[in-house]
């Protein structure tokens, strides 16, 4: 392709994070910088925080941290664990394993024993498994799990699990980084004690903000437990600053301004409408992949991201490179972990945030076309026909 023609080569980011950012959000972040210790910024921050509470469906405190989703989840894990207790960590993918690793790292200083539950990649932990773990470890102070496991495109029944954990002395910390804003979430109604998400997924912002929503039991735990050997990640500092509608350290002003606009866009569309759109795009994609003869990686699929195994003989890096270079479509590959080695055997596409039916149909058509180019026996147009049937329903 000639260099001067690239201006007409549209790029579509279909990866499950970072996701594409709406133009209105980009324009807001391009505005002149303002100082973070001003009434002007404080008004924006207060408005954004209120919108976040609506997003999580909580009357509790929602903290905005400068950092990634990992930063936010790590801060919740170490701030809410009781010294001398057991913590239950559940993994069925790369990110659940990361949360296990974090407690392993902090175990000496927090004086906690990490009880690990591992489920096969592509399967979801059940409420009964969590109940059994709590019964075997009645002194556990935390249950940490992933609501929507990005690496395996798998979602668990967070509502049912929260009901189980609420009957114990443990607080539930849920990684909903690819859940909030894409999947149904009603934090207070379900009784989830702490929910964490990040800005770069369904919240339609570049990476850089992590959000920690604290229910009543989590807030009581923060009062009960003294801070350990950590500083910036101590949620108590952030809660204290929030009482004055402020942040304890320098605020990422431009990101917060952009997030406020993105949340306004979500409000205007309506959460239920967004959940329905995401579900329909996911259902259409699963139908298209089935029509192409591709196997889903998950037995309990998340609507926020869909993953499939490659047919034999397809080379991951070359295939995704062709989608990018020939069609301007960016999709994600797999990841390796203790539970599985999927780095070169799967591809994943996102349905979160600034993604519409046109984007989804484009990536499905390109995947079909490229597989046919590689000699896969796929009926021409079967992917779009299957997806269109769902979208028209």
Secondary structure per residue as TSV (DSSP state, phi and psi in degrees):
chain	resnum	aa	ss	phi	psi
A	1	X	-	360.0	127.9
A	2	X	-	-59.0	145.1
A	3	X	G	-59.7	-35.6
A	4	X	G	-76.5	-6.5
A	5	X	G	-93.8	-9.9
A	6	X	G	-65.2	-20.4
A	7	X	G	-63.5	-22.8
A	8	X	G	-98.4	4.9
A	9	X	-	-96.1	93.7
A	10	X	-	-68.3	135.0
A	11	X	-	-101.0	133.5
A	12	X	E	-119.6	120.2
A	13	X	E	-90.8	107.3
A	14	X	-	-112.2	19.5
A	15	X	S	-80.8	152.3
A	16	X	S	-81.6	46.4
A	17	X	S	118.7	123.6
A	18	X	S	-65.7	149.6
A	19	X	-	-102.4	173.3
A	20	X	-	-68.0	154.4
A	21	X	-	-117.5	129.2
A	22	X	-	-61.3	147.0
A	23	X	H	-55.5	-38.3
A	24	X	H	-61.4	-34.0
A	25	X	H	-72.5	-43.5
A	26	X	H	-60.3	-40.8
A	27	X	H	-65.1	-39.3
A	28	X	H	-64.0	-40.1
A	29	X	H	-71.4	-17.3
A	30	X	T	-86.2	-1.6
A	31	X	S	-70.2	156.7
A	32	X	-	-55.1	143.1
A	33	X	-	-66.2	144.1
A	34	X	-	-121.7	156.5
A	35	X	-	-74.2	143.7
A	36	X	S	-80.7	-12.5
A	37	X	S	-103.8	54.4
A	38	X	S	-133.9	159.1
A	39	X	H	-66.2	-31.0
A	40	X	H	-61.4	-49.3
A	41	X	H	-68.6	-40.1
A	42	X	H	-58.7	-38.5
A	43	X	H	-63.5	-40.2
A	44	X	H	-65.9	-43.4
A	45	X	H	-64.6	-41.8
A	46	X	H	-63.3	-43.0
A	47	X	H	-64.2	-43.5
A	48	X	H	-63.0	-41.4
A	49	X	H	-63.8	-39.8
A	50	X	H	-63.4	-39.6
A	51	X	H	-67.6	-35.1
A	52	X	H	-63.6	-42.2
A	53	X	H	-59.7	-39.9
A	54	X	H	-65.2	-36.6
A	55	X	H	-64.5	-44.6
A	56	X	H	-78.5	-13.2
A	57	X	T	56.6	58.7
A	58	X	-	-139.7	150.7
A	59	X	S	-99.2	2.8
A	60	X	S	-80.3	-170.4
A	61	X	E	-86.9	132.9
A	62	X	E	-115.9	117.5
A	63	X	E	-95.9	142.8
A	64	X	E	-111.5	115.3
A	65	X	E	-108.0	143.1
A	66	X	E	-78.9	110.1
A	67	X	S	152.0	-178.5
A	68	X	-	-83.3	178.9
A	69	X	H	-61.1	-34.3
A	70	X	H	-63.3	-41.4
A	71	X	H	-58.2	-46.2
A	72	X	H	-65.7	-42.9
A	73	X	H	-69.7	-39.7
A	74	X	H	-60.3	-42.7
A	75	X	H	-62.6	-39.9
A	76	X	H	-66.7	-42.5
A	77	X	H	-61.8	-47.1
A	78	X	H	-80.3	-25.2
A	79	X	H	-80.1	-25.4
A	80	X	H	-102.4	-9.9
A	81	X	-	-78.8	138.1
A	82	X	-	-83.8	127.8
A	83	X	T	-57.9	137.0
A	84	X	T	84.5	4.8
A	85	X	S	-104.7	179.6
A	86	X	E	-97.9	149.8
A	87	X	E	-126.1	137.8
A	88	X	E	-106.1	119.6
A	89	X	E	-117.4	133.1
A	90	X	E	-116.3	127.9
A	91	X	E	-130.3	135.3
A	92	X	S	-142.4	27.0
A	93	X	S	178.7	-175.7
A	94	X	H	-61.9	-39.1
A	95	X	H	-80.7	-35.1
A	96	X	H	-60.9	-38.3
A	97	X	H	-65.8	-34.3
A	98	X	H	-62.6	-42.0
A	99	X	H	-66.6	-34.9
A	100	X	H	-62.1	-42.2
A	101	X	H	-63.7	-36.2
A	102	X	H	-64.1	-45.9
A	103	X	H	-66.8	-33.5
A	104	X	H	-60.4	-41.0
A	105	X	H	-65.8	-39.5
A	106	X	H	-91.8	-6.3
A	107	X	H	-51.7	-44.1
A	108	X	H	-63.5	-43.4
A	109	X	H	-77.4	-34.3
A	110	X	H	-83.1	-16.9
A	111	X	T	59.1	48.5
A	112	X	-	-116.2	154.3
A	113	X	E	-106.3	123.7
A	114	X	E	-89.8	110.5
A	115	X	E	-94.9	113.9
A	116	X	E	-102.1	130.2
A	117	X	E	-113.8	123.9
A	118	X	E	-116.9	127.6
A	119	X	-	-112.2	152.6
A	120	X	-	-57.6	142.9
A	121	X	T	-59.2	133.4
A	122	X	T	95.6	-3.3
A	123	X	-	-117.1	154.4
A	124	X	-	-103.8	141.5
A	125	X	-	-65.9	146.1
A	126	X	-	-103.6	161.4
A	127	X	H	-61.4	-34.8
A	128	X	H	-66.1	-39.4
A	129	X	H	-62.7	-39.8
A	130	X	H	-67.2	-42.0
A	131	X	H	-60.7	-41.9
A	132	X	H	-64.5	-39.9
A	133	X	H	-65.5	-39.7
A	134	X	H	-68.6	-37.4
A	135	X	H	-64.7	-35.7
A	136	X	H	-79.5	-17.9
A	137	X	-	-135.0	69.2
A	138	X	T	-65.5	-15.3
A	139	X	T	-93.0	6.4
A	140	X	E	-59.9	137.8
A	141	X	E	-103.7	-16.0
A	142	X	E	-143.2	141.0
A	143	X	E	-118.6	119.7
A	144	X	E	-115.6	126.4
A	145	X	E	-147.6	173.4
A	146	X	E	-107.7	124.6
A	147	X	S	-72.0	-52.0
A	148	X	E	-126.1	104.4
A	149	X	E	-81.5	105.4
A	150	X	T	-60.7	-38.4
A	151	X	T	-68.5	-24.8
A	152	X	T	-118.1	3.7
A	153	X	T	53.7	43.2
A	154	X	E	-124.0	137.4
A	155	X	E	-121.1	142.6
A	156	X	-	-102.0	171.6
A	157	X	-	-87.5	83.4
A	158	X	H	-62.1	-37.2
A	159	X	H	-61.0	-47.0
A	160	X	H	-66.1	-38.9
A	161	X	H	-67.1	-39.7
A	162	X	H	-61.8	-37.4
A	163	X	H	-62.5	-36.9
A	164	X	H	-68.7	-48.9
A	165	X	H	-67.0	-32.1
A	166	X	T	-63.3	-19.1
A	167	X	T	-87.8	-0.5
A	168	X	S	-110.8	-177.8
A	169	X	S	-90.4	0.0
A	170	X	-	-86.8	149.9
A	171	X	E	-98.9	144.1
A	172	X	E	-96.4	123.3
A	173	X	E	-110.9	117.1
A	174	X	E	-111.1	124.1
A	175	X	E	-79.6	104.2
A	176	X	-	-117.1	42.5
A	177	X	T	-66.8	-33.2
A	178	X	T	-108.7	25.5
A	179	X	T	-112.7	-57.1
A	180	X	T	-58.7	128.0
A	181	X	T	89.5	-8.7
A	182	X	T	-124.5	-39.4
A	183	X	S	-110.1	154.2
A	184	X	-	-53.1	133.3
A	185	X	-	-146.5	123.6
A	186	X	-	-136.8	80.8
A	187	X	H	-55.4	-51.1
A	188	X	H	-69.0	-44.5
A	189	X	H	-62.6	-39.4
A	190	X	H	-79.3	-21.6
A	191	X	T	82.5	31.7
A	192	X	-	-82.2	126.9
A	193	X	S	-75.2	-37.5
A	194	X	E	-148.6	127.8
A	195	X	E	-125.0	133.7
A	196	X	E	-119.0	138.3
A	197	X	E	-144.6	176.5
A	198	X	E	-130.2	164.2
A	199	X	T	-76.8	-21.9
A	200	X	T	-93.3	13.6
A	201	X	S	-112.4	-112.1
A	202	X	T	-71.9	-12.4
A	203	X	T	-85.8	1.5
A	204	X	-	60.2	45.6
A	205	X	S	-135.5	157.8
A	206	X	-	-62.5	163.2
A	207	X	S	-60.5	150.7
A	208	X	-	144.3	-15.3
A	209	X	E	-121.3	137.0
A	210	X	E	-119.0	143.4
A	211	X	E	-123.1	134.0
A	212	X	E	-124.1	113.3
A	213	X	E	-98.2	127.5
A	214	X	E	-114.5	120.5
A	215	X	-	-81.3	-177.9
A	216	X	H	-61.4	-44.3
A	217	X	H	-66.6	-36.5
A	218	X	H	-67.6	-39.1
A	219	X	H	-65.8	-37.8
A	220	X	H	-65.7	-37.9
A	221	X	H	-62.6	-39.7
A	222	X	H	-61.5	-35.0
A	223	X	H	-73.0	-30.3
A	224	X	H	-78.1	-34.7
A	225	X	S	-103.2	133.9
A	226	X	-	-80.2	147.2
A	227	X	-	-63.0	146.4
A	228	X	-	-98.3	-150.2
A	229	X	S	-85.9	64.6
A	230	X	-	-153.1	162.4
A	231	X	S	-128.6	-74.5
A	232	X	T	-61.2	-31.2
A	233	X	T	-85.4	2.0
A	234	X	-	-75.3	109.3
A	235	X	H	-62.1	-22.1
A	236	X	H	-62.6	-35.1
A	237	X	H	-64.0	-39.9
A	238	X	H	-72.3	-38.5
A	239	X	H	-64.2	-42.1
A	240	X	H	-61.9	-43.3
A	241	X	H	-67.2	-34.6
A	242	X	H	-63.0	-27.1
A	243	X	T	-60.8	-25.5
A	244	X	T	-106.6	18.5
A	245	X	T	53.3	49.9
A	246	X	-	-142.4	172.6
A	247	X	-	-113.7	148.9
A	248	X	S	-72.8	-20.8
A	249	X	S	-130.6	180.0
A	250	X	-	-56.6	126.9
A	251	X	-	-82.2	140.6
A	252	X	-	-75.3	81.6
A	253	X	H	-55.4	-49.8
A	254	X	H	-65.6	-38.6
A	255	X	H	-65.0	-41.1
A	256	X	H	-66.1	-39.7
A	257	X	H	-62.0	-43.8
A	258	X	H	-65.6	-38.4
A	259	X	H	-65.9	-35.9
A	260	X	H	-61.6	-40.6
A	261	X	H	-68.9	-41.4
A	262	X	H	-61.7	-40.7
A	263	X	H	-67.0	-33.3
A	264	X	H	-63.9	-40.3
A	265	X	H	-62.8	-39.6
A	266	X	H	-64.0	-42.9
A	267	X	H	-58.8	-44.0
A	268	X	H	-65.8	-37.5
A	269	X	H	-75.7	-35.5
A	270	X	-	96.9	130.6
A	271	X	H	-60.2	-45.7
A	272	X	H	-62.0	-37.9
A	273	X	H	-63.5	-42.2
A	274	X	H	-64.8	-45.6
A	275	X	H	-57.0	-41.8
A	276	X	H	-65.4	-40.8
A	277	X	H	-63.9	-46.9
A	278	X	H	-59.8	-44.4
A	279	X	H	-62.2	-40.5
A	280	X	H	-68.7	-41.1
A	281	X	H	-63.2	-39.3
A	282	X	H	-67.4	-43.8
A	283	X	H	-63.1	-41.9
A	284	X	H	-63.0	-40.0
A	285	X	H	-67.2	-42.3
A	286	X	H	-62.7	-38.4
A	287	X	H	-64.6	-40.5
A	288	X	H	-65.2	-43.5
A	289	X	H	-64.6	-39.1
A	290	X	H	-61.7	-41.4
A	291	X	H	-62.7	-31.4
A	292	X	T	-83.3	-3.9
A	293	X	T	81.0	20.8
A	294	X	-	-96.0	140.5
A	295	X	-	-92.5	130.6
A	296	X	B	-64.9	149.0
A	297	X	S	-84.5	-12.1
A	298	X	-	-119.2	139.4
A	299	X	S	-88.6	-10.7
A	300	X	S	-135.9	72.7
A	301	X	B	-63.4	138.6
A	302	X	-	-84.5	142.9
A	303	X	S	-78.3	-12.3
A	304	X	S	-80.6	-25.0
A	305	X	E	-151.1	139.7
A	306	X	E	-118.7	136.0
A	307	X	E	-129.2	146.4
A	308	X	E	-137.7	155.1
A	309	X	E	-80.5	143.6
A	310	X	-	-70.4	149.3
A	311	X	-	-66.7	159.2
A	312	X	T	-57.9	136.9
A	313	X	T	93.6	-7.9
A	314	X	-	-88.1	125.9
A	315	X	-	-93.3	120.3
A	316	X	H	-54.0	-56.5
A	317	X	H	-63.1	-39.1
A	318	X	H	-69.3	-38.9
A	319	X	H	-66.5	-49.4
A	320	X	H	-67.3	-32.9
A	321	X	H	-63.6	-38.7
A	322	X	H	-66.7	-40.9
A	323	X	H	-60.4	-39.4
A	324	X	H	-71.7	-48.8
A	325	X	H	-79.7	-32.4
A	326	X	H	-90.8	-32.1
A	327	X	H	-121.6	-6.3
A	328	X	-	70.6	25.3
A	329	X	E	-110.3	123.3
A	330	X	E	-104.5	115.5
A	331	X	-	-120.8	166.7
A	332	X	B	-101.8	150.1
A	333	X	-	-92.0	-153.9
A	334	X	-	-104.4	-177.0
A	335	X	-	-134.9	155.1
A	336	X	B	-103.9	146.5
A	337	X	-	-154.1	-168.6
A	338	X	S	-70.3	-31.3
A	339	X	S	-86.3	-19.4
A	340	X	-	-167.2	161.3
A	341	X	B	-121.0	93.0
A	342	X	-	-113.5	11.1
A	343	X	T	-57.8	-38.3
A	344	X	T	-113.8	9.6
A	345	X	T	-113.4	-4.5
A	346	X	E	-136.6	163.2
A	347	X	E	-129.8	153.8
A	348	X	E	-135.4	142.4
A	349	X	E	-127.0	151.4
A	350	X	E	-99.1	150.9
A	351	X	-	-122.1	11.7
A	352	X	S	-92.3	151.6
A	353	X	S	68.3	-130.9
A	354	X	S	-83.3	61.9
A	355	X	-	-129.9	134.1
A	356	X	-	-124.5	-177.0
A	357	X	H	-62.0	-37.0
A	358	X	H	-61.5	-44.2
A	359	X	H	-60.8	-43.7
A	360	X	H	-66.8	-44.4
A	361	X	H	-63.8	-36.6
A	362	X	H	-62.9	-45.7
A	363	X	H	-70.7	-36.0
A	364	X	H	-66.6	-41.3
A	365	X	H	-64.0	-40.5
A	366	X	H	-67.5	-40.3
A	367	X	H	-62.3	-44.8
A	368	X	H	-60.7	-47.2
A	369	X	H	-61.2	-42.8
A	370	X	H	-70.1	-36.9
A	371	X	H	-63.9	-39.7
A	372	X	H	-65.6	-37.0
A	373	X	H	-60.1	-34.2
A	374	X	T	-84.2	4.4
A	375	X	T	94.5	7.2
A	376	X	-	-70.7	137.9
A	377	X	-	-83.5	91.5
A	378	X	-	-129.2	131.9
A	379	X	-	-65.0	129.9
A	380	X	T	-58.6	130.7
A	381	X	T	81.9	0.8
A	382	X	H	-66.3	-34.4
A	383	X	H	-65.8	-48.9
A	384	X	H	-66.4	-36.8
A	385	X	H	-63.6	-44.4
A	386	X	H	-66.2	-42.5
A	387	X	H	-67.1	-43.9
A	388	X	H	-62.1	-34.7
A	389	X	H	-62.1	-40.0
A	390	X	H	-69.9	-45.9
A	391	X	H	-63.8	-29.5
A	392	X	T	-81.9	-11.8
A	393	X	-	-79.6	360.0
